[in-house]
Amino acid sequence: MNRDIRLKRLRFRAWHRGTKEADLLIGGFFDRLSAGWDEAALAWFEALIEEQDADIMAWALGAQPVPVRWQGPMMDRMQRLDYIAVAR
């Protein structure tokens, strides 16, 4: 599949999770970082977004331990939470 089409599909899925909180966390992560992702990072994200939003959010926020499958630099980056725009 063409990379641009793949990214458009992933962006849609990242921003249409079902709750605003999940949209901001997962969609914000995608928007801020996806341009620099290689094939492995894209595959990781594609697999991650198949997980339940509550689980992804708990792992990112440190409320639950991250399963071994998701541990690594991508989850470490997600856990920084500096990609979420907060209105002040």
Secondary structure, DSSP 8 states (H G I E B T S, - for coil): --HHHHHHHHHHHHH-SSSHHHIIIIIHHHHHHGGG--HHHHHHHHHHTTS-HHHHHHHHHTSS---GGG-SHHHHHHTT-TTS----
